[in-house]
Amino acid sequence: MLKILIVDDESYKLKEVMKVIDKISEKEFIEVYHALDLKKAKEYLRKEQINLLITDLNMPEVLGQDLNPNGGFELIDEIIDNDFLNKPEDIIILTELESYDGKSLFQVLKYDANSTAWVDVIKSKIEYMLIRYQHLNHTIHRCDVAIITAVKVETEAVRKLDRNWEKIEYEFDPTLYYKTTFGDNIKIITAQQSEMGMSSSATLTTKMISHFNPEYIIMVGIAAGVGSGKEFGDIIIPSEVWNYSSGKYVSIESEERDTSPVLDFIPDPSSIKLDPKILGKSLQDFSHVLNSIKKSWAIPVENELKVVSGPMACGTAVVASNKIVDELVKKHSRKTSGLDMESYGMFYAAVNSLIKKPIPICMKSICDFADADKGDGYQNYAAYTSANFMKYFIESQLEL
């Protein structure tokens, strides 16, 4: 997003500047902040990387104090001298003062309600910065929701949700992206990882944030169920994801003579929690929607479809052993509901993004139970329930 900070304590001027921004054709790529005093302006400049600062000169340090006719200049001086304030790409001074003391390295515009001179300058400046920003950051395809899949069966289920996918390609990026819209013009981008695993999911998440600047990023597909009371096709929305493969191997001396030391794994699990608002929404009664999804499947299904909450364990290898589940998963998180290889990488990349921090969500359906009977028989059904419930959740539950 192109970030603009307006520093002005006069509401009528703010309204006029906002009218200028509203006339820009791609205003959805613009995020506007407003400060009524210099103290608040500096707070924004500490935590946000502002692209364009539009400031009045006659500003109070704190709202309610006397106006300082050189307050805008003093703010600019502090931006230049203070390393704790992020430095905007450009600054415009917009003032009603007939004269002012001092000189400025930046453009000074005379505000006049009866003139369009200052309007044309600000509009042209923002439009140029927006073009440059989109070119540098590839945000021309900005989306509301980015959807990540790991394997073909998941990708096919997502692609069946809509007939109007359009391919997007970027030079020097081998990943193919596809865009469409859900519901009331909700912009969707999807892509498949180049391979399974956390490293690939983290890499794809980072690229999708950089290319498309999403509000939410959702991992959809298939996973193993853990624990009782779950059926094939049930949709797991993890309350947190945790990495059970993080830790170290240590050698244990064998009691038998002439036998090599035995390696033992000591886990050091780390977890990332789901956004509280999304967690709250996921705990609603979705029985009417789930029943409709189940009935739309080509083959009759006896078991009732449900949404499951609880931690999702994420590791670096496919698990097909109850012993591994008991030793590495249940022992450290007895409430774990599911097991996959990608979710933690997606969550980690999202919450640690330097560009923007979209809200990560995992919605994976149970296709096996990580045991010796592990097979592919329920993968298509699980991918179907996951993708279709995700579409409903995006259209009805996300704040977009």
TITORPA-6327 format. One record per residue (C-alpha): residue number from 1; residue in three letters; x, y, z. Coordinates in pm, 1 decimal, padded with zeros to 6 digits, m for minus. Example, Ala and Ser with C-alpha at 12.3 -4.5 7.8 and 13.67 -1.06 7.14 Angstrom:
% residues 2
num->1	residu->ALA	x->01230.0	y->m00450.0	z->00780.0
num->2	residu->SER	x->01367.0	y->m00106.0	z->00714.0
***
This chain:
% residues 400
num->1	residu->MET	x->00000.0	y->00000.0	z->00000.0
num->2	residu->LEU	x->00107.1	y->00358.8	z->m00066.4
num->3	residu->LYS	x->00098.1	y->00521.6	z->00277.7
num->4	residu->ILE	x->00010.3	y->00890.1	z->00313.8
num->5	residu->LEU	x->00028.1	y->01083.3	z->00642.0
num->6	residu->ILE	x->m00170.3	y->01409.5	z->00664.2
num->7	residu->VAL	x->m00063.0	y->01635.9	z->00953.9
num->8	residu->ASP	x->m00327.2	y->01904.7	z->01003.1
num->9	residu->ASP	x->m00553.5	y->02014.9	z->01287.8
num->10	residu->GLU	x->m00817.9	y->02171.1	z->01060.5
num->11	residu->SER	x->m01099.6	y->01930.1	z->00968.3
num->12	residu->TYR	x->m01209.2	y->02125.5	z->00660.3
num->13	residu->LYS	x->m00861.3	y->02102.0	z->00506.5
num->14	residu->LEU	x->m00845.9	y->01731.9	z->00580.8
num->15	residu->LYS	x->m01179.5	y->01681.6	z->00404.1
num->16	residu->GLU	x->m01056.8	y->01867.3	z->00097.2
num->17	residu->VAL	x->m00734.6	y->01664.3	z->00079.4
num->18	residu->MET	x->m00936.3	y->01343.5	z->00117.2
num->19	residu->LYS	x->m01156.8	y->01453.9	z->m00173.4
num->20	residu->VAL	x->m00842.7	y->01475.2	z->m00386.7
num->21	residu->ILE	x->m00738.9	y->01121.7	z->m00287.9
num->22	residu->ASP	x->m01089.4	y->00985.9	z->m00351.6
num->23	residu->LYS	x->m01066.6	y->01104.3	z->m00713.5
num->24	residu->ILE	x->m00761.5	y->00886.3	z->m00780.1
num->25	residu->SER	x->m00863.4	y->00583.9	z->m00987.7
num->26	residu->GLU	x->m00662.1	y->00328.5	z->m00788.8
num->27	residu->LYS	x->m00729.6	y->00467.1	z->m00442.3
num->28	residu->GLU	x->m00768.2	y->00111.4	z->m00308.6
num->29	residu->PHE	x->m00387.8	y->00095.1	z->m00310.8
num->30	residu->ILE	x->m00365.6	y->00398.4	z->m00079.0
num->31	residu->GLU	x->m00369.7	y->00393.9	z->00300.9
num->32	residu->VAL	x->m00420.4	y->00731.9	z->00471.4
num->33	residu->TYR	x->m00319.4	y->00828.3	z->00826.0
num->34	residu->HIS	x->m00412.5	y->01156.3	z->00996.3
num->35	residu->ALA	x->m00246.4	y->01338.7	z->01285.6
num->36	residu->LEU	x->m00399.5	y->01640.4	z->01462.1
num->37	residu->ASP	x->m00072.6	y->01740.1	z->01630.2
num->38	residu->LEU	x->00302.2	y->01693.5	z->01595.1
num->39	residu->LYS	x->00324.1	y->01437.9	z->01874.6
num->40	residu->LYS	x->00081.9	y->01202.8	z->01697.5
num->41	residu->ALA	x->00259.0	y->01260.6	z->01366.5
num->42	residu->LYS	x->00588.0	y->01148.0	z->01519.8
num->43	residu->GLU	x->00419.3	y->00838.9	z->01662.4
num->44	residu->TYR	x->00310.5	y->00738.7	z->01312.0
num->45	residu->LEU	x->00657.6	y->00810.3	z->01172.7
num->46	residu->ARG	x->00814.2	y->00582.3	z->01433.1
num->47	residu->LYS	x->00602.2	y->00279.6	z->01346.5
num->48	residu->GLU	x->00503.0	y->00328.4	z->00980.1
num->49	residu->GLN	x->00708.0	y->00372.2	z->00664.6
num->50	residu->ILE	x->00521.5	y->00668.8	z->00515.7
num->51	residu->ASN	x->00555.0	y->00731.3	z->00141.9
num->52	residu->LEU	x->00413.3	y->01085.7	z->00132.4
num->53	residu->LEU	x->00386.4	y->01334.8	z->00419.1
num->54	residu->ILE	x->00145.0	y->01627.4	z->00370.6
num->55	residu->THR	x->00184.4	y->01872.2	z->00659.3
num->56	residu->ASP	x->00055.2	y->02211.6	z->00762.7
num->57	residu->LEU	x->00301.3	y->02464.7	z->00905.9
num->58	residu->ASN	x->00082.2	y->02609.8	z->01179.2
num->59	residu->MET	x->00063.4	y->02309.8	z->01411.9
num->60	residu->PRO	x->00052.5	y->02248.7	z->01789.9
num->61	residu->GLU	x->00298.9	y->02009.9	z->01951.2
num->62	residu->VAL	x->00007.9	y->01857.9	z->02141.2
num->63	residu->LEU	x->m00359.3	y->01911.9	z->02060.0
num->64	residu->GLY	x->m00495.0	y->02194.1	z->02278.6
num->65	residu->GLN	x->m00163.8	y->02380.2	z->02306.1
num->66	residu->ASP	x->m00081.9	y->02704.8	z->02124.2
num->67	residu->LEU	x->m00021.7	y->02680.1	z->01749.7
num->68	residu->ASN	x->00338.4	y->02704.1	z->01631.4
num->69	residu->PRO	x->00360.3	y->02878.6	z->01288.6
num->70	residu->ASN	x->00684.9	y->02688.7	z->01221.3
num->71	residu->GLY	x->00563.3	y->02356.2	z->01358.9
num->72	residu->GLY	x->00567.8	y->02187.4	z->01016.5
num->73	residu->PHE	x->00926.7	y->02296.9	z->00952.7
num->74	residu->GLU	x->01031.7	y->02174.1	z->01295.4
num->75	residu->LEU	x->00873.3	y->01836.9	z->01223.4
num->76	residu->ILE	x->01067.5	y->01812.3	z->00897.2
num->77	residu->ASP	x->01393.4	y->01906.6	z->01074.0
num->78	residu->GLU	x->01330.8	y->01637.4	z->01333.2
num->79	residu->ILE	x->01263.0	y->01380.0	z->01060.3
num->80	residu->ILE	x->01595.1	y->01465.0	z->00897.8
num->81	residu->ASP	x->01795.7	y->01465.0	z->01223.0
num->82	residu->ASN	x->01624.7	y->01186.7	z->01419.1
num->83	residu->ASP	x->01714.7	y->00828.9	z->01326.2
num->84	residu->PHE	x->01414.7	y->00698.2	z->01521.0
num->85	residu->LEU	x->01169.3	y->00854.1	z->01273.7
num->86	residu->ASN	x->01114.5	y->00679.5	z->00940.9
num->87	residu->LYS	x->01185.9	y->00920.5	z->00657.3
num->88	residu->PRO	x->00906.2	y->00967.1	z->00402.2
num->89	residu->GLU	x->00991.1	y->00938.6	z->00033.0
num->90	residu->ASP	x->00852.1	y->01287.8	z->m00024.0
num->91	residu->ILE	x->00704.1	y->01577.2	z->00174.1
num->92	residu->ILE	x->00453.6	y->01845.9	z->00073.0
num->93	residu->ILE	x->00381.2	y->02149.5	z->00291.0
num->94	residu->LEU	x->00022.4	y->02266.2	z->00254.9
num->95	residu->THR	x->m00042.2	y->02594.2	z->00438.2
num->96	residu->GLU	x->m00288.1	y->02880.6	z->00454.5
num->97	residu->LEU	x->m00022.6	y->03117.9	z->00588.8
num->98	residu->GLU	x->00037.6	y->03415.3	z->00360.5
num->99	residu->SER	x->00401.6	y->03423.0	z->00461.7
num->100	residu->TYR	x->00628.3	y->03203.1	z->00665.0
num->101	residu->ASP	x->00975.3	y->03217.1	z->00813.1
num->102	residu->GLY	x->01244.2	y->02988.9	z->00686.4
num->103	residu->LYS	x->01319.1	y->02797.3	z->00367.8
num->104	residu->SER	x->01228.4	y->02443.7	z->00275.1
num->105	residu->LEU	x->01387.8	y->02173.8	z->00064.5
num->106	residu->PHE	x->01036.5	y->02051.0	z->m00006.9
num->107	residu->GLN	x->00744.9	y->02185.6	z->m00204.7
num->108	residu->VAL	x->00530.0	y->02448.3	z->m00029.5
num->109	residu->LEU	x->00171.3	y->02484.9	z->m00154.8
num->110	residu->LYS	x->m00067.7	y->02764.6	z->m00068.1
num->111	residu->TYR	x->m00402.7	y->02622.6	z->00042.3
num->112	residu->ASP	x->m00695.7	y->02812.7	z->m00105.3
num->113	residu->ALA	x->m01047.7	y->02673.0	z->m00101.6
num->114	residu->ASN	x->m01123.8	y->02868.0	z->m00420.1
num->115	residu->SER	x->m00823.3	y->02744.7	z->m00618.0
num->116	residu->THR	x->m00741.2	y->02410.3	z->m00779.6
num->117	residu->ALA	x->m00367.4	y->02479.6	z->m00811.9
num->118	residu->TRP	x->m00274.4	y->02290.4	z->m00494.5
num->119	residu->VAL	x->m00526.2	y->02015.0	z->m00582.5
num->120	residu->ASP	x->m00362.6	y->01946.3	z->m00918.8
num->121	residu->VAL	x->m00014.1	y->01927.9	z->m00766.4
num->122	residu->ILE	x->m00109.6	y->01686.5	z->m00489.7
num->123	residu->LYS	x->m00317.5	y->01466.1	z->m00720.8
num->124	residu->SER	x->m00036.4	y->01446.0	z->m00977.4
num->125	residu->LYS	x->00220.2	y->01372.1	z->m00705.8
num->126	residu->ILE	x->00016.1	y->01087.4	z->m00557.5
num->127	residu->GLU	x->m00063.8	y->00937.0	z->m00899.5
num->128	residu->TYR	x->00304.3	y->00937.9	z->m00995.1
num->129	residu->MET	x->00409.4	y->00785.6	z->m00662.4
num->130	residu->LEU	x->00139.8	y->00521.2	z->m00701.0
num->131	residu->ILE	x->00263.5	y->00423.5	z->m01046.8
num->132	residu->ARG	x->00620.9	y->00403.2	z->m00917.7
num->133	residu->TYR	x->00517.9	y->00210.2	z->m00607.9
num->134	residu->GLN	x->00319.8	y->m00044.1	z->m00811.0
num->135	residu->HIS	x->00606.6	y->m00087.8	z->m01054.9
num->136	residu->LEU	x->00862.2	y->m00146.9	z->m00781.6
num->137	residu->ASN	x->00641.4	y->m00370.1	z->m00566.7
num->138	residu->HIS	x->00433.5	y->m00545.9	z->m00836.0
num->139	residu->THR	x->00111.8	y->m00459.6	z->m00649.7
num->140	residu->ILE	x->m00094.1	y->m00403.8	z->m00962.9
num->141	residu->HIS	x->m00250.7	y->m00741.9	z->m00883.4
num->142	residu->ARG	x->m00314.1	y->m00665.6	z->m00516.5
num->143	residu->CYS	x->m00555.2	y->m00914.9	z->m00362.1
num->144	residu->ASP	x->m00774.3	y->m00949.0	z->m00055.6
num->145	residu->VAL	x->m00698.2	y->m01315.8	z->00005.6
num->146	residu->ALA	x->m00402.9	y->m01529.6	z->m00104.4
num->147	residu->ILE	x->m00457.9	y->m01906.6	z->m00110.7
num->148	residu->ILE	x->m00169.8	y->m02153.2	z->m00084.9
num->149	residu->THR	x->m00178.4	y->m02520.4	z->m00178.6
num->150	residu->ALA	x->00098.7	y->m02778.5	z->m00146.1
num->151	residu->VAL	x->00000.7	y->m03062.7	z->m00381.5
num->152	residu->LYS	x->m00196.3	y->m03117.4	z->m00701.4
num->153	residu->VAL	x->m00514.2	y->m03258.5	z->m00543.2
num->154	residu->GLU	x->m00546.6	y->m02943.5	z->m00329.6
num->155	residu->THR	x->m00481.9	y->m02713.8	z->m00625.1
num->156	residu->GLU	x->m00743.5	y->m02887.9	z->m00838.6
num->157	residu->ALA	x->m01005.5	y->m02851.1	z->m00563.6
num->158	residu->VAL	x->m00938.8	y->m02476.2	z->m00536.9
num->159	residu->ARG	x->m00942.1	y->m02423.6	z->m00913.0
num->160	residu->LYS	x->m01285.6	y->m02592.0	z->m00933.6
num->161	residu->LEU	x->m01431.9	y->m02318.1	z->m00713.2
num->162	residu->ASP	x->m01445.8	y->m02075.5	z->m01006.7
num->163	residu->ARG	x->m01435.2	y->m02083.7	z->m01387.6
num->164	residu->ASN	x->m01268.7	y->m01747.2	z->m01442.6
num->165	residu->TRP	x->m00911.1	y->m01793.6	z->m01322.4
num->166	residu->GLU	x->m00655.1	y->m01577.7	z->m01502.1
num->167	residu->LYS	x->m00286.7	y->m01664.9	z->m01505.2
num->168	residu->ILE	x->m00028.4	y->m01418.1	z->m01371.9
num->169	residu->GLU	x->00344.2	y->m01452.9	z->m01440.3
num->170	residu->TYR	x->00641.5	y->m01252.4	z->m01314.1
num->171	residu->GLU	x->00984.1	y->m01229.2	z->m01470.1
num->172	residu->PHE	x->01246.8	y->m01415.1	z->m01262.4
num->173	residu->ASP	x->00975.2	y->m01589.2	z->m01057.7
num->174	residu->PRO	x->00900.8	y->m01947.7	z->m01175.1
num->175	residu->THR	x->00574.8	y->m01972.5	z->m00977.3
num->176	residu->LEU	x->00249.4	y->m01945.4	z->m01169.7
num->177	residu->TYR	x->m00021.5	y->m01745.4	z->m00995.4
num->178	residu->TYR	x->m00393.8	y->m01739.2	z->m01072.9
num->179	residu->LYS	x->m00645.4	y->m01468.8	z->m00990.6
num->180	residu->THR	x->m01024.3	y->m01449.2	z->m00972.8
num->181	residu->THR	x->m01296.8	y->m01295.0	z->m00757.0
num->182	residu->PHE	x->m01527.9	y->m01451.0	z->m00499.3
num->183	residu->GLY	x->m01856.4	y->m01309.9	z->m00372.5
num->184	residu->ASP	x->m01886.9	y->m00932.4	z->m00379.5
num->185	residu->ASN	x->m01566.4	y->m00865.0	z->m00577.3
num->186	residu->ILE	x->m01329.6	y->m01024.3	z->m00324.4
num->187	residu->LYS	x->m00994.1	y->m01041.8	z->m00504.0
num->188	residu->ILE	x->m00835.9	y->m01387.4	z->m00482.2
num->189	residu->ILE	x->m00487.4	y->m01509.2	z->m00579.1
num->190	residu->THR	x->m00378.3	y->m01872.9	z->m00556.2
num->191	residu->ALA	x->m00056.0	y->m02063.1	z->m00619.0
num->192	residu->GLN	x->00090.8	y->m02407.3	z->m00547.5
num->193	residu->GLN	x->00418.2	y->m02468.1	z->m00368.3
num->194	residu->SER	x->00706.0	y->m02600.6	z->m00577.5
num->195	residu->GLU	x->00739.3	y->m02891.1	z->m00332.4
num->196	residu->MET	x->00595.5	y->m03010.1	z->m00002.7
num->197	residu->GLY	x->00727.0	y->m02886.2	z->00330.7
num->198	residu->MET	x->00772.2	y->m02581.6	z->00552.6
num->199	residu->SER	x->01058.9	y->m02424.8	z->00358.7
num->200	residu->SER	x->00856.6	y->m02417.4	z->00038.5
num->201	residu->SER	x->00544.5	y->m02284.5	z->00212.2
num->202	residu->ALA	x->00744.4	y->m02006.5	z->00380.2
num->203	residu->THR	x->00904.6	y->m01911.1	z->00048.4
num->204	residu->LEU	x->00573.8	y->m01900.8	z->m00138.9
num->205	residu->THR	x->00408.4	y->m01704.2	z->00142.6
num->206	residu->THR	x->00684.3	y->m01442.4	z->00128.8
num->207	residu->LYS	x->00651.9	y->m01410.1	z->m00248.9
num->208	residu->MET	x->00273.4	y->m01377.3	z->m00237.8
num->209	residu->ILE	x->00293.6	y->m01105.5	z->00027.0
num->210	residu->SER	x->00549.4	y->m00918.7	z->m00183.6
num->211	residu->HIS	x->00355.7	y->m00951.8	z->m00510.7
num->212	residu->PHE	x->m00003.4	y->m00914.1	z->m00394.0
num->213	residu->ASN	x->m00015.7	y->m00748.8	z->m00048.7
num->214	residu->PRO	x->m00306.4	y->m00964.7	z->00081.6
num->215	residu->GLU	x->m00514.0	y->m00896.0	z->00392.3
num->216	residu->TYR	x->m00539.1	y->m01270.0	z->00462.6
num->217	residu->ILE	x->m00335.5	y->m01570.1	z->00351.8
num->218	residu->ILE	x->m00500.8	y->m01910.9	z->00372.8
num->219	residu->MET	x->m00348.0	y->m02258.3	z->00345.0
num->220	residu->VAL	x->m00606.6	y->m02505.3	z->00224.2
num->221	residu->GLY	x->m00594.3	y->m02878.1	z->00154.0
num->222	residu->ILE	x->m00543.0	y->m03212.4	z->00325.5
num->223	residu->ALA	x->m00394.8	y->m03320.4	z->00657.7
num->224	residu->ALA	x->m00381.5	y->m03612.5	z->00897.1
num->225	residu->GLY	x->m00626.0	y->m03624.4	z->01185.1
num->226	residu->VAL	x->m00500.7	y->m03681.5	z->01538.8
num->227	residu->GLY	x->m00713.4	y->m03802.8	z->01828.4
num->228	residu->SER	x->m01060.2	y->m03951.3	z->01855.5
num->229	residu->GLY	x->m01396.2	y->m03811.0	z->01746.2
num->230	residu->LYS	x->m01284.9	y->m03710.7	z->01395.9
num->231	residu->GLU	x->m01391.6	y->m03840.5	z->01057.7
num->232	residu->PHE	x->m01258.4	y->m03825.5	z->00703.8
num->233	residu->GLY	x->m01337.3	y->m03489.5	z->00546.2
num->234	residu->ASP	x->m01366.0	y->m03298.3	z->00875.4
num->235	residu->ILE	x->m01215.3	y->m02950.0	z->00838.5
num->236	residu->ILE	x->m00942.0	y->m02855.0	z->01085.2
num->237	residu->ILE	x->m00903.6	y->m02482.9	z->01155.2
num->238	residu->PRO	x->m00602.3	y->m02483.8	z->01391.2
num->239	residu->SER	x->m00615.0	y->m02261.5	z->01698.5
num->240	residu->GLU	x->m00235.8	y->m02261.8	z->01669.5
num->241	residu->VAL	x->00028.7	y->m02429.5	z->01457.8
num->242	residu->TRP	x->00344.8	y->m02573.1	z->01609.2
num->243	residu->ASN	x->00665.8	y->m02721.7	z->01475.1
num->244	residu->TYR	x->00724.0	y->m03063.2	z->01633.2
num->245	residu->SER	x->01036.9	y->m03130.6	z->01425.6
num->246	residu->SER	x->01231.1	y->m02846.6	z->01589.8
num->247	residu->GLY	x->01488.9	y->m02973.0	z->01839.5
num->248	residu->LYS	x->01816.8	y->m03161.5	z->01851.9
num->249	residu->TYR	x->01952.2	y->m03514.1	z->01829.2
num->250	residu->VAL	x->02167.4	y->m03647.1	z->02113.9
num->251	residu->SER	x->02356.1	y->m03972.2	z->02145.7
num->252	residu->ILE	x->02273.9	y->m04217.0	z->02422.3
num->253	residu->GLU	x->02532.6	y->m04477.6	z->02511.9
num->254	residu->SER	x->02403.0	y->m04828.0	z->02457.5
num->255	residu->GLU	x->02411.7	y->m05071.6	z->02748.7
num->256	residu->GLU	x->02518.4	y->m05348.5	z->02513.4
num->257	residu->ARG	x->02892.9	y->m05391.9	z->02459.6
num->258	residu->ASP	x->03034.6	y->m05308.1	z->02116.0
num->259	residu->THR	x->02715.9	y->m05135.5	z->02009.8
num->260	residu->SER	x->02717.1	y->m04784.7	z->01860.6
num->261	residu->PRO	x->02548.4	y->m04504.5	z->02057.2
num->262	residu->VAL	x->02175.9	y->m04463.7	z->01996.8
num->263	residu->LEU	x->02044.2	y->m04130.5	z->01869.7
num->264	residu->ASP	x->01754.8	y->m03974.5	z->02057.9
num->265	residu->PHE	x->01557.1	y->m03667.3	z->01950.3
num->266	residu->ILE	x->01483.7	y->m03395.8	z->02206.0
num->267	residu->PRO	x->01213.1	y->m03166.9	z->02065.1
num->268	residu->ASP	x->01201.7	y->m02792.5	z->02121.0
num->269	residu->PRO	x->00855.5	y->m02709.5	z->01982.7
num->270	residu->SER	x->00756.9	y->m02352.9	z->01893.6
num->271	residu->SER	x->00403.8	y->m02238.6	z->01812.6
num->272	residu->ILE	x->00212.7	y->m01950.5	z->01651.1
num->273	residu->LYS	x->m00147.5	y->m01880.8	z->01750.2
num->274	residu->LEU	x->m00438.2	y->m01806.5	z->01518.6
num->275	residu->ASP	x->m00571.7	y->m01449.3	z->01518.1
num->276	residu->PRO	x->m00828.1	y->m01428.1	z->01805.5
num->277	residu->LYS	x->m01104.6	y->m01284.5	z->01585.3
num->278	residu->ILE	x->m01065.3	y->m01561.5	z->01330.6
num->279	residu->LEU	x->m01057.2	y->m01820.6	z->01608.2
num->280	residu->GLY	x->m01384.6	y->m01684.2	z->01745.4
num->281	residu->LYS	x->m01548.1	y->m01697.3	z->01402.8
num->282	residu->SER	x->m01427.2	y->m02053.9	z->01345.8
num->283	residu->LEU	x->m01608.3	y->m02178.2	z->01658.4
num->284	residu->GLN	x->m01955.6	y->m02094.1	z->01525.6
num->285	residu->ASP	x->m02216.4	y->m02351.9	z->01428.7
num->286	residu->PHE	x->m02164.2	y->m02418.7	z->01056.6
num->287	residu->SER	x->m02381.4	y->m02731.5	z->01038.0
num->288	residu->HIS	x->m02613.3	y->m02595.7	z->00766.2
num->289	residu->VAL	x->m02322.3	y->m02506.6	z->00538.4
num->290	residu->LEU	x->m02133.5	y->m02828.3	z->00608.5
num->291	residu->ASN	x->m02439.7	y->m03039.6	z->00536.2
num->292	residu->SER	x->m02479.8	y->m02865.8	z->00200.7
num->293	residu->ILE	x->m02111.8	y->m02924.1	z->00116.1
num->294	residu->LYS	x->m02137.0	y->m03292.5	z->00208.0
num->295	residu->LYS	x->m02453.1	y->m03344.5	z->00000.6
num->296	residu->SER	x->m02288.8	y->m03182.8	z->m00303.1
num->297	residu->TRP	x->m02012.6	y->m03446.0	z->m00308.9
num->298	residu->ALA	x->m02054.2	y->m03697.9	z->m00591.4
num->299	residu->ILE	x->m02056.3	y->m04000.8	z->m00359.4
num->300	residu->PRO	x->m02293.1	y->m04030.3	z->m00058.6
num->301	residu->VAL	x->m02114.6	y->m03981.0	z->00275.9
num->302	residu->GLU	x->m02263.1	y->m04123.2	z->00596.8
num->303	residu->ASN	x->m02067.9	y->m03931.1	z->00861.0
num->304	residu->GLU	x->m02170.8	y->m03577.5	z->00951.9
num->305	residu->LEU	x->m01918.3	y->m03317.0	z->00835.3
num->306	residu->LYS	x->m01782.4	y->m03085.2	z->01105.0
num->307	residu->VAL	x->m01522.4	y->m02818.0	z->01176.9
num->308	residu->VAL	x->m01251.6	y->m02919.0	z->01423.9
num->309	residu->SER	x->m01047.6	y->m02678.0	z->01637.8
num->310	residu->GLY	x->m00721.1	y->m02739.4	z->01820.7
num->311	residu->PRO	x->m00346.9	y->m02721.3	z->01753.8
num->312	residu->MET	x->m00198.8	y->m02836.2	z->01421.8
num->313	residu->ALA	x->00139.5	y->m03010.4	z->01447.6
num->314	residu->CYS	x->00373.2	y->m02943.6	z->01158.4
num->315	residu->GLY	x->00681.2	y->m03148.4	z->01072.0
num->316	residu->THR	x->00932.7	y->m03209.0	z->00796.6
num->317	residu->ALA	x->00825.8	y->m03558.9	z->00690.9
num->318	residu->VAL	x->00513.8	y->m03761.9	z->00613.6
num->319	residu->VAL	x->00404.8	y->m03955.2	z->00922.6
num->320	residu->ALA	x->00253.1	y->m04304.5	z->00894.3
num->321	residu->SER	x->00313.3	y->m04437.7	z->01243.9
num->322	residu->ASN	x->00109.2	y->m04413.8	z->01562.4
num->323	residu->LYS	x->00431.4	y->m04440.4	z->01761.0
num->324	residu->ILE	x->00573.4	y->m04123.3	z->01606.7
num->325	residu->VAL	x->00245.7	y->m03940.4	z->01669.1
num->326	residu->ASP	x->00248.2	y->m04052.3	z->02034.6
num->327	residu->GLU	x->00616.8	y->m03972.0	z->02099.1
num->328	residu->LEU	x->00666.9	y->m03647.0	z->01905.9
num->329	residu->VAL	x->00317.5	y->m03498.6	z->01896.9
num->330	residu->LYS	x->00074.7	y->m03609.3	z->02167.6
num->331	residu->LYS	x->00342.1	y->m03612.7	z->02436.4
num->332	residu->HIS	x->00403.8	y->m03239.7	z->02384.2
num->333	residu->SER	x->00052.5	y->m03124.3	z->02287.1
num->334	residu->ARG	x->m00215.8	y->m03371.7	z->02386.5
num->335	residu->LYS	x->m00493.5	y->m03156.9	z->02234.4
num->336	residu->THR	x->m00338.6	y->m03161.0	z->01885.4
num->337	residu->SER	x->m00609.4	y->m03218.5	z->01622.7
num->338	residu->GLY	x->m00409.5	y->m03251.1	z->01304.1
num->339	residu->LEU	x->m00074.9	y->m03307.5	z->01141.1
num->340	residu->ASP	x->00074.0	y->m03158.2	z->00823.4
num->341	residu->MET	x->00403.9	y->m03049.6	z->00666.3
num->342	residu->GLU	x->00341.6	y->m02687.0	z->00564.1
num->343	residu->SER	x->00124.1	y->m02479.6	z->00798.1
num->344	residu->TYR	x->00396.4	y->m02360.7	z->01036.7
num->345	residu->GLY	x->00610.0	y->m02229.1	z->00748.8
num->346	residu->MET	x->00317.6	y->m02022.8	z->00616.0
num->347	residu->PHE	x->00229.9	y->m01883.4	z->00960.0
num->348	residu->TYR	x->00594.4	y->m01801.9	z->01036.9
num->349	residu->ALA	x->00650.3	y->m01614.5	z->00710.2
num->350	residu->ALA	x->00326.0	y->m01418.1	z->00750.0
num->351	residu->VAL	x->00379.4	y->m01298.7	z->01108.1
num->352	residu->ASN	x->00744.9	y->m01210.8	z->01039.4
num->353	residu->SER	x->00690.5	y->m01030.6	z->00708.1
num->354	residu->LEU	x->00872.6	y->m00698.2	z->00670.3
num->355	residu->ILE	x->00633.0	y->m00565.5	z->00405.4
num->356	residu->LYS	x->00294.3	y->m00638.8	z->00555.2
num->357	residu->LYS	x->00165.3	y->m00891.1	z->00804.8
num->358	residu->PRO	x->m00143.9	y->m01059.0	z->00657.8
num->359	residu->ILE	x->m00354.1	y->m01276.3	z->00888.4
num->360	residu->PRO	x->m00260.4	y->m01642.1	z->00829.4
num->361	residu->ILE	x->m00531.2	y->m01910.4	z->00844.1
num->362	residu->CYS	x->m00504.9	y->m02284.9	z->00791.3
num->363	residu->MET	x->m00807.7	y->m02487.6	z->00675.5
num->364	residu->LYS	x->m00717.9	y->m02847.9	z->00605.7
num->365	residu->SER	x->m00945.8	y->m03149.2	z->00595.6
num->366	residu->ILE	x->m00867.8	y->m03496.3	z->00728.8
num->367	residu->CYS	x->m00767.8	y->m03751.6	z->00464.2
num->368	residu->ASP	x->m00595.7	y->m04006.8	z->00695.6
num->369	residu->PHE	x->m00494.8	y->m04059.1	z->01057.2
num->370	residu->ALA	x->m00113.1	y->m04080.8	z->01029.0
num->371	residu->ASP	x->m00103.5	y->m04454.1	z->01093.5
num->372	residu->ALA	x->m00013.1	y->m04775.8	z->00913.3
num->373	residu->ASP	x->m00344.8	y->m04760.5	z->00724.6
num->374	residu->LYS	x->m00247.1	y->m04427.6	z->00568.4
num->375	residu->GLY	x->m00362.8	y->m04410.6	z->00206.0
num->376	residu->ASP	x->m00491.2	y->m04182.2	z->m00067.2
num->377	residu->GLY	x->m00855.0	y->m04294.0	z->m00072.0
num->378	residu->TYR	x->m00999.0	y->m03984.4	z->00094.9
num->379	residu->GLN	x->m00769.4	y->m03715.2	z->m00046.3
num->380	residu->ASN	x->m01013.2	y->m03592.5	z->m00312.0
num->381	residu->TYR	x->m01301.9	y->m03568.6	z->m00066.2
num->382	residu->ALA	x->m01088.8	y->m03393.8	z->00196.2
num->383	residu->ALA	x->m00952.7	y->m03145.0	z->m00058.2
num->384	residu->TYR	x->m01310.6	y->m03079.1	z->m00173.4
num->385	residu->THR	x->m01452.4	y->m03011.2	z->00175.3
num->386	residu->SER	x->m01157.0	y->m02790.1	z->00266.6
num->387	residu->ALA	x->m01175.1	y->m02577.4	z->m00049.2
num->388	residu->ASN	x->m01553.3	y->m02535.3	z->m00044.4
num->389	residu->PHE	x->m01571.0	y->m02443.3	z->00322.2
num->390	residu->MET	x->m01284.5	y->m02197.8	z->00271.9
num->391	residu->LYS	x->m01480.6	y->m02022.0	z->m00004.7
num->392	residu->TYR	x->m01783.4	y->m01990.7	z->00222.0
num->393	residu->PHE	x->m01567.3	y->m01860.6	z->00509.9
num->394	residu->ILE	x->m01400.9	y->m01598.5	z->00288.5
num->395	residu->GLU	x->m01730.4	y->m01469.7	z->00153.0
num->396	residu->SER	x->m01923.1	y->m01466.2	z->00481.6
num->397	residu->GLN	x->m01675.1	y->m01429.2	z->00768.5
num->398	residu->LEU	x->m01367.2	y->m01229.0	z->00669.6
num->399	residu->GLU	x->m01362.4	y->m00851.5	z->00719.1
num->400	residu->LEU	x->m01287.0	y->m00722.8	z->00370.0
***
